[in-house]
Amino acid sequence: MSTLVIAGGTDGIGKALAERHLDRGDTVLVIGRDPAKGRTYLERARARGAGDRARFVRADLSLLADTEAAIERITAEAPALDALVLCARHYRSRRTVTPEGYEENFALFYLSRYLLGHGLVPVLRKAERPVVVNVAGPGAPLDVVRWDDLQLRHGYHGGAALGHGGKLNDLLAVAFADRYAATTGIRYVLIHPGVTATGFSGEYDAETLRHIRSMQQRAKPVSAALPPIVDALDDPPAAPLSAFVEGHRLRVDTSDFDRAAALRLERITKLLLERS
């Protein structure tokens, strides 16, 4: 039996993964910000006969304090962690700053994934074949990164913010694998499952909402998005870092996964966190 943490596990892909693993007999800790959805998750788990293996960790992952509290709780409840799945993100048509002073996409889509990955290394390394699966959007060119404006103070656009966050996650993965793979055995897998008919969590202006409704009609069902994620969880790749787009493997030895850029972003991130 395995133990998994799924960030963003009360909706869409994360929810489907949580239910799959509960049905397999695994223990699944789901992180979400909505207590009502958390109660629904636990009720559904009890109905499946898996109530003793389901946990809900309430946290707004756009807040560093909540993310750090979630790490503390998970570490206390899971002596070993087989997999960390990172799914949570939220579209915002307008630039929004969190109460802690970070641009919301940067905080939720990047900083929370940085903190969860690094913070849970002590319990991940105790598993036999630990893996981090980051459901983002790998493979964008490196020049997507706005080095002089990482929190998008100028020329903000909601879609571009998600693309920017996806690229930051590419670099996060490079630095993480470089630091931990050899000493812990943790594998890091970046996955873009394709446009999927989930709830498309977000706050949209009218024009973007019309576009989202159109996308939902053409998007693949959640069940069709699961296979590459399931493959990574059931049989983690041998390589320290892997990236897949709709099941197709990407090369991670190109300039778009540049190690120097990854270390640059890590240095910037550490400085930001030290000042918070």
BAFI-3210 file (N, C-alpha, C; in Angstrom, 3 decimals, decimal comma, padded with zeros to 6 digits):
// residues 276
n [1|2|3|4|5|6|7|8|9|10|11|12|13|14|15|16|17|18|19|20|21|22|23|24|25|26|27|28|29|30|31|32|33|34|35|36|37|38|39|40|41|42|43|44|45|46|47|48|49|50|51|52|53|54|55|56|57|58|59|60|61|62|63|64|65|66|67|68|69|70|71|72|73|74|75|76|77|78|79|80|81|82|83|84|85|86|87|88|89|90|91|92|93|94|95|96|97|98|99|100|101|102|103|104|105|106|107|108|109|110|111|112|113|114|115|116|117|118|119|120|121|122|123|124|125|126|127|128|129|130|131|132|133|134|135|136|137|138|139|140|141|142|143|144|145|146|147|148|149|150|151|152|153|154|155|156|157|158|159|160|161|162|163|164|165|166|167|168|169|170|171|172|173|174|175|176|177|178|179|180|181|182|183|184|185|186|187|188|189|190|191|192|193|194|195|196|197|198|199|200|201|202|203|204|205|206|207|208|209|210|211|212|213|214|215|216|217|218|219|220|221|222|223|224|225|226|227|228|229|230|231|232|233|234|235|236|237|238|239|240|241|242|243|244|245|246|247|248|249|250|251|252|253|254|255|256|257|258|259|260|261|262|263|264|265|266|267|268|269|270|271|272|273|274|275|276]
n.u [000,832|000,437|001,264|-000,037|000,155|-001,987|-002,100|-004,584|-006,675|-009,447|-010,970|-011,502|-008,721|-007,061|-008,928|-009,969|-007,672|-007,249|-009,508|-009,088|-006,766|-007,563|-009,406|-007,646|-006,563|-004,779|-003,425|-004,557|-003,815|-005,388|-004,995|-006,688|-008,559|-011,192|-013,414|-015,938|-015,744|-013,754|-015,093|-016,891|-015,141|-014,192|-016,582|-017,290|-015,167|-015,639|-017,999|-016,966|-015,731|-013,283|-012,714|-010,953|-008,542|-008,426|-007,585|-008,107|-006,509|-006,772|-005,937|-005,004|-003,209|-002,078|-001,067|001,815|002,068|-000,084|000,666|003,062|002,063|000,524|002,541|003,765|001,679|001,311|003,809|003,757|001,706|002,316|004,638|006,194|006,296|005,049|004,363|004,036|001,694|001,151|-001,262|-002,780|-004,037|-005,106|-006,986|-006,711|-008,151|-007,527|-004,701|-003,763|-002,907|-001,675|-002,522|-000,035|001,590|002,418|002,191|-000,674|-000,779|001,948|002,454|000,659|000,882|003,591|005,320|004,071|004,386|007,123|007,677|006,225|007,429|010,205|009,817|008,695|010,584|011,958|010,079|009,440|011,841|011,964|010,429|010,204|010,254|010,134|008,267|007,734|005,103|004,439|001,898|001,823|002,928|005,008|007,902|007,839|009,532|012,606|012,752|010,310|010,335|010,144|012,568|013,131|010,726|009,232|006,886|004,993|004,211|003,847|002,046|000,187|-001,453|-003,922|-003,773|-001,138|000,141|-000,280|001,144|003,702|004,051|004,067|006,508|008,298|007,960|009,137|011,840|012,066|011,818|014,153|016,192|015,445|015,698|018,411|019,462|018,464|018,146|020,307|020,930|018,594|016,899|014,511|012,282|011,446|008,718|007,411|004,295|002,043|-001,180|-002,773|-005,568|-008,176|-011,399|-012,068|-012,991|-011,912|-010,836|-011,119|-011,209|-012,828|-012,833|-015,486|-014,996|-012,897|-014,168|-016,082|-014,387|-013,317|-015,592|-016,004|-013,667|-014,094|-016,063|-014,687|-012,657|-010,744|-012,078|-011,689|-010,892|-009,416|-007,188|-005,761|-003,976|-001,036|-000,234|-000,922|000,793|003,281|003,079|002,669|004,870|007,556|009,674|013,064|014,924|016,245|014,835|011,942|009,805|006,594|004,246|000,976|001,407|003,647|007,107|009,362|012,526|014,858|017,310|017,849|018,206|015,949|015,503|017,424|020,181|021,669|019,873|017,874|019,157|019,558|016,907|016,275|017,970|016,905|014,359|014,875|015,869|013,581|011,882|013,290|012,948|010,315]
n.v [-001,197|002,276|005,709|008,809|012,296|014,742|017,756|020,044|018,223|017,978|018,410|017,741|016,409|015,832|014,977|012,663|011,075|010,776|009,250|006,958|005,896|005,508|003,462|001,478|000,780|002,506|005,137|008,420|011,750|014,691|017,969|021,003|024,098|024,513|023,846|022,590|021,057|019,413|017,976|016,610|014,993|013,305|012,112|010,715|008,979|007,424|006,211|004,560|002,720|003,477|005,264|005,324|005,704|008,090|011,509|014,952|017,919|021,076|023,949|027,071|027,278|029,445|030,939|031,257|030,655|028,890|026,814|025,957|025,102|022,956|021,244|020,628|019,220|017,035|015,808|014,983|013,092|011,256|008,984|007,978|008,847|008,061|009,371|012,652|014,711|017,434|019,589|021,908|024,975|028,264|030,323|033,785|036,626|039,219|040,816|039,784|040,268|038,450|038,321|038,120|039,453|038,527|037,987|036,290|034,002|033,389|032,735|030,563|028,732|028,441|029,047|027,521|024,940|024,741|024,933|022,711|020,516|020,650|020,762|018,317|016,429|015,000|012,975|011,834|010,657|008,407|006,492|003,628|003,945|006,880|009,632|012,767|014,270|016,735|018,467|020,479|022,434|021,564|022,444|024,902|027,644|028,962|031,707|032,639|033,249|035,975|037,529|039,979|040,637|038,748|038,493|039,614|042,393|044,176|044,549|042,445|039,347|036,879|034,278|034,298|034,468|031,923|030,415|031,428|030,648|027,877|027,544|028,341|026,203|024,177|024,894|024,762|021,985|021,064|022,063|020,805|018,037|017,992|018,530|016,516|013,908|012,032|011,480|010,819|009,325|010,280|010,780|013,155|014,282|016,021|016,890|017,524|017,015|017,718|019,670|019,519|018,500|019,837|021,614|024,072|025,991|029,304|032,924|034,773|037,194|038,384|037,856|035,969|033,955|033,076|031,912|029,860|028,279|027,352|025,850|023,868|022,352|021,100|019,774|016,963|014,201|013,785|011,179|010,455|011,978|010,919|008,605|009,126|010,275|008,355|006,321|007,426|007,467|004,776|003,485|004,952|006,908|005,992|007,989|010,915|013,302|013,835|014,687|015,134|015,614|015,213|012,434|012,140|012,005|014,537|015,964|016,714|017,760|020,061|023,572|024,762|023,661|024,667|024,344|026,361|028,499|027,380|027,211|029,886|030,810|029,402|030,610|033,211|032,637|031,617|033,937|035,569|034,106|034,175|036,797|036,974]
n.w [000,000|-000,705|000,157|-000,581|-001,381|-002,575|-003,998|-004,576|-004,786|-004,656|-006,847|-010,378|-012,118|-009,908|-008,003|-009,273|-009,313|-006,562|-005,802|-007,327|-006,137|-003,509|-003,956|-004,625|-002,276|-001,098|001,017|001,069|001,189|000,786|-000,311|000,013|-000,346|000,307|002,764|002,538|000,205|001,092|003,101|001,495|000,045|002,105|002,897|000,571|000,494|002,770|001,952|000,026|001,500|002,446|004,396|006,576|005,398|004,146|004,121|004,760|004,158|005,047|003,343|002,033|-000,636|-001,851|000,100|001,974|004,697|005,163|003,450|004,619|007,091|006,217|005,313|007,749|009,036|007,298|007,417|010,048|009,995|008,031|007,989|005,924|002,506|-000,583|-002,951|-004,264|-005,627|-007,645|-008,347|-008,003|-009,152|-010,229|-012,231|-012,914|-014,162|-013,575|-012,159|-008,965|-005,599|-002,873|000,694|001,874|000,194|-002,333|-005,871|-006,989|-008,752|-008,956|-006,305|-005,773|-007,969|-008,324|-005,933|-003,865|-004,829|-004,904|-002,122|-001,066|-002,379|-001,558|001,203|001,867|001,358|003,489|004,238|001,813|001,008|002,531|001,374|-000,850|-003,681|-004,361|-005,773|-007,346|-008,915|-011,055|-012,246|-014,695|-017,230|-019,175|-021,213|-022,546|-024,206|-022,858|-022,833|-022,052|-019,390|-017,228|-016,087|-014,891|-013,829|-012,201|-010,772|-012,328|-012,533|-014,531|-017,540|-017,177|-017,899|-017,686|-018,915|-019,862|-017,436|-016,320|-018,187|-017,744|-015,076|-015,473|-016,814|-014,833|-013,151|-014,667|-014,358|-011,602|-011,314|-012,576|-010,861|-008,483|-009,061|-009,596|-007,085|-005,339|-006,463|-006,624|-003,966|-002,628|-004,211|-005,186|-007,809|-010,318|-012,098|-014,747|-016,075|-018,684|-019,274|-021,394|-022,680|-020,505|-019,407|-016,787|-013,760|-014,387|-012,536|-011,459|-011,839|-014,059|-016,712|-018,886|-021,644|-021,559|-020,141|-021,986|-023,836|-022,273|-021,807|-024,381|-024,710|-022,781|-023,979|-026,023|-024,763|-023,503|-021,591|-018,004|-017,428|-019,671|-019,384|-017,335|-017,770|-018,379|-015,971|-014,087|-014,962|-014,296|-011,538|-010,854|-011,933|-011,626|-013,745|-014,608|-014,897|-013,275|-013,784|-015,686|-018,455|-019,846|-022,440|-023,064|-023,009|-024,596|-024,528|-023,544|-024,343|-021,812|-021,759|-023,069|-023,996|-022,994|-020,557|-018,851|-016,706|-015,389|-015,464|-013,885|-011,395|-010,972|-010,664|-008,354|-006,468|-006,424|-005,472|-002,897|-001,673|-001,746|-000,047|002,327|003,028|003,649]
ca.u [000,000|001,199|000,720|000,100|-000,389|-002,441|-002,444|-005,634|-007,274|-010,895|-011,628|-010,845|-007,724|-006,642|-010,014|-010,018|-006,513|-007,472|-010,477|-008,432|-005,817|-008,321|-009,971|-006,552|-006,127|-003,755|-003,778|-004,475|-004,008|-005,766|-004,899|-007,636|-008,875|-012,627|-013,808|-017,097|-015,239|-013,023|-016,076|-017,409|-014,105|-014,170|-017,832|-017,198|-014,201|-016,324|-018,945|-016,186|-015,080|-011,889|-012,699|-009,785|-007,333|-008,583|-007,330|-008,246|-005,656|-007,278|-004,891|-004,987|-001,817|-001,512|-000,492|002,967|001,812|-000,936|001,453|003,998|001,278|000,163|003,744|003,934|000,680|001,588|005,001|003,364|000,764|002,820|006,057|006,838|005,418|005,441|004,171|003,467|001,108|000,909|-002,269|-003,541|-003,796|-006,347|-006,859|-007,212|-008,086|-006,889|-003,588|-004,189|-001,820|-002,116|-002,273|001,391|002,315|002,877|001,225|-001,358|-000,323|003,309|002,386|-000,043|001,338|005,031|005,905|003,541|004,989|008,498|007,690|005,764|008,444|011,366|009,422|008,310|011,708|012,273|009,202|009,540|013,061|011,785|009,702|011,060|010,399|009,395|008,133|006,953|004,470|004,036|000,996|002,011|002,858|006,426|008,415|007,838|010,898|013,128|012,557|009,022|010,575|010,382|013,513|013,062|009,348|008,725|005,532|004,120|003,649|003,619|001,489|-000,374|-002,531|-004,154|-003,241|000,322|000,584|-000,213|002,277|004,906|004,165|004,467|007,944|008,998|007,928|010,194|013,130|011,988|012,071|015,573|016,988|015,081|016,333|019,856|019,820|018,031|018,001|021,394|021,018|017,311|016,154|013,248|012,142|010,586|008,063|006,558|003,288|000,921|-002,058|-003,620|-006,736|-009,040|-012,693|-012,166|-013,773|-011,234|-010,877|-010,630|-012,061|-012,644|-013,617|-016,522|-014,431|-012,151|-015,125|-016,641|-013,347|-013,227|-016,766|-015,744|-012,627|-014,685|-016,822|-013,760|-011,609|-010,833|-012,571|-010,651|-010,414|-008,425|-005,994|-005,100|-002,955|000,392|-000,005|-000,971|002,029|004,384|002,906|002,793|006,200|008,308|010,796|014,385|015,679|015,939|013,847|011,257|008,735|005,683|003,087|-000,019|001,998|004,875|008,245|010,182|013,925|015,104|018,717|017,906|018,351|014,703|015,606|018,797|020,541|022,072|018,646|017,187|019,845|019,284|015,568|016,308|018,588|015,933|013,272|015,357|015,935|012,211|011,338|013,992|012,437|008,879]
ca.v [000,000|003,510|006,938|009,902|013,627|015,366|019,168|020,283|016,906|017,950|018,650|017,391|015,352|015,471|014,214|011,344|010,326|010,426|008,155|005,762|005,322|004,973|002,177|000,496|000,475|003,441|006,259|009,627|013,033|015,678|019,366|021,895|025,271|024,589|022,827|021,833|020,033|018,457|017,091|015,730|013,997|012,333|011,349|009,777|007,946|006,509|005,432|003,574|001,846|003,912|006,422|005,319|005,981|009,396|012,676|016,246|018,943|022,360|024,954|027,943|027,152|030,720|031,540|030,502|030,157|027,706|025,745|025,441|024,354|021,683|020,407|020,140|018,195|015,839|015,175|014,329|011,995|010,300|008,702|007,819|009,341|007,474|010,275|013,988|015,133|018,872|019,932|023,125|026,280|029,044|031,395|035,119|037,580|040,425|040,567|039,795|040,107|037,763|039,091|038,072|040,346|037,870|037,812|035,053|032,884|033,091|032,089|029,276|027,825|028,192|028,983|026,405|023,706|024,775|024,623|021,348|019,571|020,674|020,518|016,926|015,525|014,054|011,806|011,196|009,857|007,168|005,522|002,778|004,545|008,137|010,424|014,002|014,480|018,131|018,642|021,882|022,582|021,621|022,535|026,243|028,168|029,612|033,162|032,966|033,735|037,410|037,576|041,266|040,877|037,399|038,549|040,144|043,693|044,963|043,829|041,176|038,654|035,646|033,119|034,398|034,194|030,478|029,944|031,824|029,746|026,564|027,543|028,364|024,833|023,447|025,206|024,167|020,546|020,865|022,282|019,779|016,775|018,163|018,518|015,385|012,594|011,103|011,140|010,391|008,464|010,897|011,111|014,318|014,127|017,114|016,351|018,304|015,984|018,266|020,404|018,523|019,050|019,965|022,789|025,293|026,889|030,629|034,107|035,135|038,257|037,829|037,320|034,747|032,928|032,503|031,039|028,681|027,442|026,685|024,848|022,767|021,506|020,346|019,168|015,539|013,905|013,552|009,795|010,380|012,706|010,225|007,576|009,443|010,547|007,045|005,616|007,989|007,085|003,326|003,037|006,189|006,768|005,799|009,235|011,844|014,269|013,491|015,613|014,548|016,384|014,284|011,110|012,165|012,403|015,652|015,980|017,675|018,148|021,179|024,895|025,137|023,140|025,074|024,194|027,656|029,262|026,764|027,619|031,323|030,937|028,910|031,650|034,293|032,135|031,571|035,312|036,007|033,413|034,657|038,129|036,920]
ca.w [000,000|-000,821|000,729|-001,548|-001,136|-003,819|-003,844|-005,543|-004,960|-004,454|-008,137|-011,620|-012,201|-008,566|-007,384|-009,899|-008,826|-005,159|-005,729|-007,873|-005,186|-002,383|-004,386|-004,670|-000,923|-000,663|001,877|000,244|001,850|-000,215|000,130|-000,663|000,480|000,552|003,743|002,066|-000,708|001,910|003,730|000,444|-000,212|003,205|002,845|-000,550|000,884|003,689|001,158|-000,722|002,464|002,576|005,284|007,463|004,613|003,508|004,958|004,094|004,746|004,564|003,179|000,866|-001,047|-002,285|001,300|002,446|006,047|005,036|002,832|005,616|008,072|005,577|005,332|009,120|009,331|006,489|007,974|011,296|009,753|007,029|008,249|004,615|001,446|-001,865|-004,087|-004,124|-006,898|-007,579|-009,355|-007,697|-009,762|-010,273|-013,228|-012,535|-015,270|-013,066|-011,237|-007,571|-004,645|-001,667|001,918|002,208|-000,705|-003,555|-006,954|-006,627|-009,577|-008,553|-004,993|-005,814|-009,022|-008,224|-004,595|-003,071|-005,343|-004,406|-000,694|-000,825|-002,812|-000,674|002,583|002,081|001,071|004,574|004,240|000,502|000,896|003,292|000,546|-001,681|-005,021|-004,250|-006,995|-007,379|-010,218|-011,142|-013,389|-015,048|-018,680|-019,517|-022,568|-023,137|-024,345|-021,666|-022,862|-021,424|-018,026|-017,074|-014,978|-014,210|-013,384|-011,948|-010,227|-013,380|-012,166|-015,747|-018,680|-016,711|-018,613|-016,953|-019,622|-019,861|-016,064|-016,163|-018,990|-017,025|-013,931|-015,958|-017,104|-013,550|-012,644|-015,381|-013,747|-010,275|-011,444|-012,895|-009,657|-007,498|-009,448|-009,447|-005,670|-004,523|-007,099|-006,333|-002,542|-002,058|-005,127|-005,595|-009,227|-010,545|-013,398|-015,215|-016,988|-019,206|-019,835|-022,447|-022,202|-019,878|-018,974|-015,337|-013,380|-014,812|-011,390|-011,786|-011,865|-015,465|-017,333|-019,750|-022,881|-021,236|-019,742|-023,218|-024,388|-021,403|-022,083|-025,654|-024,450|-022,028|-024,901|-026,871|-023,951|-023,219|-020,249|-017,006|-017,538|-020,747|-018,965|-016,237|-018,008|-018,167|-014,551|-013,446|-015,316|-013,517|-010,141|-010,697|-012,337|-011,857|-014,684|-014,003|-014,956|-012,175|-014,255|-016,933|-018,826|-020,833|-022,900|-023,606|-023,137|-025,400|-023,705|-024,001|-023,918|-020,738|-021,849|-024,008|-023,381|-022,321|-019,189|-018,566|-015,289|-014,843|-015,236|-012,752|-010,173|-010,817|-010,097|-006,977|-005,634|-006,283|-004,632|-001,516|-001,164|-001,509|001,110|003,509|003,374|003,980]
c.u [000,875|000,507|001,016|-000,432|-000,768|-002,864|-003,418|-006,394|-008,756|-011,671|-010,824|-009,895|-007,293|-007,680|-010,071|-008,846|-006,710|-008,411|-009,872|-007,547|-006,491|-008,894|-008,901|-006,046|-005,073|-004,320|-003,552|-004,791|-004,227|-005,653|-005,881|-008,003|-010,335|-013,048|-014,998|-016,663|-014,428|-013,963|-016,650|-016,412|-014,109|-015,439|-017,801|-016,225|-014,852|-017,305|-018,246|-015,494|-013,639|-011,747|-011,481|-008,490|-007,384|-008,335|-007,564|-007,421|-006,112|-006,141|-005,168|-003,530|-001,258|-000,888|000,654|002,716|000,950|-000,163|002,406|003,270|000,863|001,353|003,956|002,937|000,976|002,787|004,672|002,519|001,292|004,304|006,860|005,823|005,908|005,335|003,566|002,989|000,681|-000,023|-002,850|-003,074|-005,143|-006,143|-007,400|-007,040|-007,387|-005,768|-004,060|-002,987|-002,358|-001,887|-000,808|002,247|002,860|001,776|000,645|-000,933|001,081|003,320|001,791|000,612|002,834|005,517|005,376|004,154|006,460|008,537|007,270|006,831|009,613|010,983|009,103|009,419|011,979|011,364|009,189|010,741|012,961|011,023|010,673|011,315|009,642|009,374|007,327|006,417|003,883|003,211|000,998|001,866|004,234|006,708|008,376|009,273|011,325|012,860|011,165|009,240|010,871|011,290|013,434|011,666|008,656|007,289|004,587|003,416|003,262|003,045|000,872|-001,471|-002,687|-003,573|-001,724|000,880|000,682|000,942|003,607|005,125|004,578|005,955|008,768|009,020|008,913|011,533|013,192|012,354|013,539|016,426|016,712|015,781|017,847|020,281|019,592|018,141|019,070|021,395|019,730|016,558|014,834|013,301|011,152|010,038|007,148|005,578|002,284|-000,016|-002,883|-004,835|-007,799|-010,293|-012,817|-013,028|-013,172|-011,310|-010,325|-011,668|-011,807|-013,418|-014,531|-015,949|-013,685|-013,104|-015,772|-015,645|-013,242|-014,396|-016,590|-014,703|-013,213|-015,440|-015,904|-012,751|-011,839|-011,412|-011,413|-010,057|-009,330|-007,130|-005,169|-003,929|-001,503|000,729|000,027|000,309|003,199|004,299|003,154|004,195|007,052|009,467|012,126|015,178|015,298|014,842|013,269|010,172|007,913|004,582|002,163|000,604|003,288|006,027|009,004|011,629|014,097|016,583|018,918|018,038|017,085|014,620|017,020|019,106|020,934|020,855|017,888|017,828|019,653|017,920|015,554|016,917|017,615|014,821|013,686|015,418|014,545|011,638|012,012|013,468|010,990|008,670]
c.v [001,259|004,641|008,071|011,193|014,219|016,800|019,541|019,003|016,828|018,178|017,991|016,214|014,889|014,625|012,796|010,478|009,874|009,226|006,860|005,096|004,861|003,606|001,089|000,122|001,410|004,460|007,544|010,856|014,083|017,074|020,202|023,048|025,354|023,493|021,983|020,728|018,981|017,473|016,116|014,630|012,908|011,482|010,313|008,652|006,938|005,623|004,349|002,578|002,215|005,090|006,493|005,646|007,324|010,509|013,930|017,257|020,283|023,367|025,766|028,012|028,414|031,469|030,675|029,904|028,903|026,531|025,126|024,653|022,999|020,728|019,817|019,024|016,903|015,083|014,425|013,083|010,928|010,046|008,453|008,207|008,819|008,459|011,596|014,409|016,588|019,282|021,334|024,327|026,963|030,218|032,702|036,074|038,864|040,054|040,758|039,529|039,460|038,648|039,096|038,877|039,736|037,875|036,408|033,848|032,440|032,324|030,693|028,295|027,524|028,030|027,808|025,088|023,614|024,325|023,189|020,325|019,506|020,300|019,069|015,933|014,557|012,827|011,104|010,246|008,547|006,099|004,749|003,391|005,870|008,928|011,681|014,154|015,883|018,311|020,126|022,040|022,653|021,879|023,890|026,744|028,949|031,114|033,587|033,610|035,229|037,605|038,885|041,580|039,538|037,397|039,387|041,433|044,507|044,071|042,492|040,668|037,288|034,410|033,120|034,105|032,696|029,893|030,255|030,910|028,349|026,488|027,596|026,965|023,932|023,639|024,692|022,691|020,261|020,996|021,224|018,459|016,848|018,039|017,169|013,997|011,597|010,626|010,586|009,399|009,048|011,213|012,266|014,222|015,321|016,561|017,428|017,301|016,440|018,963|019,407|019,188|018,971|021,184|024,087|026,357|028,260|031,703|034,795|036,400|037,624|037,189|036,011|033,624|032,287|031,539|029,746|027,743|026,680|025,585|023,632|021,805|020,621|019,526|017,683|015,321|013,628|012,150|009,652|011,096|011,934|009,318|007,991|009,732|009,236|006,262|006,111|007,594|005,597|002,820|004,266|005,972|006,633|007,095|010,146|012,843|013,801|014,526|015,004|015,549|015,419|012,921|011,048|012,732|013,554|015,443|017,037|018,066|019,295|022,496|025,336|024,596|023,439|025,040|025,536|028,528|028,710|027,191|029,109|031,525|030,462|029,949|032,790|033,873|032,099|032,957|035,835|035,385|033,856|036,012|038,112|036,752]
c.w [000,000|-000,081|-000,234|-000,952|-002,482|-003,509|-004,951|-005,826|-004,733|-005,743|-009,262|-011,546|-010,813|-007,856|-007,948|-009,441|-007,388|-005,049|-006,268|-006,831|-003,902|-002,732|-004,449|-003,279|-000,373|000,323|001,084|001,084|000,765|000,403|-000,682|000,248|000,886|001,533|003,288|001,102|000,049|002,586|002,711|000,121|000,863|003,209|001,726|-000,231|001,830|002,930|000,350|000,208|002,725|003,528|006,178|006,726|003,902|004,525|004,112|004,861|004,202|004,517|001,928|000,414|-001,696|-001,112|001,813|003,820|006,007|004,451|003,837|006,700|007,506|005,582|006,724|009,433|008,573|007,055|009,267|011,054|008,803|007,268|006,978|003,545|000,106|-003,015|-003,640|-005,504|-006,756|-008,704|-009,184|-008,513|-009,961|-011,224|-012,650|-013,710|-014,846|-012,095|-009,808|-006,683|-003,374|-000,442|002,349|001,230|-001,971|-004,616|-006,842|-007,452|-009,178|-007,228|-005,077|-006,767|-008,930|-006,779|-003,776|-003,524|-004,932|-002,945|-000,412|-001,214|-001,848|000,760|002,880|001,713|002,222|004,614|002,887|000,453|001,664|002,504|-000,334|-003,051|-005,053|-005,550|-006,714|-008,791|-010,226|-012,415|-013,738|-016,551|-019,261|-020,985|-023,219|-023,259|-023,120|-021,657|-022,406|-020,059|-018,037|-015,860|-014,205|-013,679|-013,100|-011,412|-011,087|-012,971|-013,397|-016,846|-018,305|-017,649|-017,960|-017,615|-019,637|-018,474|-015,813|-016,973|-018,321|-015,824|-014,338|-016,234|-015,827|-012,936|-013,375|-014,675|-012,308|-010,331|-011,721|-011,635|-008,600|-007,814|-009,260|-007,990|-005,006|-005,165|-006,646|-004,888|-001,963|-002,929|-005,582|-007,083|-009,374|-011,967|-013,657|-016,233|-017,382|-019,874|-021,025|-021,845|-021,758|-019,329|-017,457|-015,018|-013,851|-013,717|-011,753|-011,644|-013,196|-015,829|-018,378|-021,011|-022,619|-020,857|-020,959|-023,849|-023,582|-021,659|-023,391|-025,483|-023,731|-022,947|-025,744|-026,068|-023,748|-021,823|-019,295|-017,145|-018,609|-020,388|-017,942|-016,632|-017,827|-016,710|-013,777|-013,730|-014,470|-012,049|-009,928|-011,000|-012,654|-012,829|-013,958|-013,949|-013,780|-012,536|-015,579|-017,190|-019,952|-021,176|-023,626|-023,924|-023,934|-024,570|-024,352|-023,573|-022,831|-020,675|-022,831|-023,252|-022,659|-020,897|-018,657|-017,067|-014,673|-014,560|-014,035|-011,440|-009,912|-010,172|-008,648|-006,042|-005,377|-005,324|-003,166|-000,898|-000,863|-000,234|002,404|003,976|003,850|005,483]
res [m|s|t|l|v|i|a|g|g|t|d|g|i|g|k|a|l|a|e|r|h|l|d|r|g|d|t|v|l|v|i|g|r|d|p|a|k|g|r|t|y|l|e|r|a|r|a|r|g|a|g|d|r|a|r|f|v|r|a|d|l|s|l|l|a|d|t|e|a|a|i|e|r|i|t|a|e|a|p|a|l|d|a|l|v|l|c|a|r|h|y|r|s|r|r|t|v|t|p|e|g|y|e|e|n|f|a|l|f|y|l|s|r|y|l|l|g|h|g|l|v|p|v|l|r|k|a|e|r|p|v|v|v|n|v|a|g|p|g|a|p|l|d|v|v|r|w|d|d|l|q|l|r|h|g|y|h|g|g|a|a|l|g|h|g|g|k|l|n|d|l|l|a|v|a|f|a|d|r|y|a|a|t|t|g|i|r|y|v|l|i|h|p|g|v|t|a|t|g|f|s|g|e|y|d|a|e|t|l|r|h|i|r|s|m|q|q|r|a|k|p|v|s|a|a|l|p|p|i|v|d|a|l|d|d|p|p|a|a|p|l|s|a|f|v|e|g|h|r|l|r|v|d|t|s|d|f|d|r|a|a|a|l|r|l|e|r|i|t|k|l|l|l|e|r|s]
***
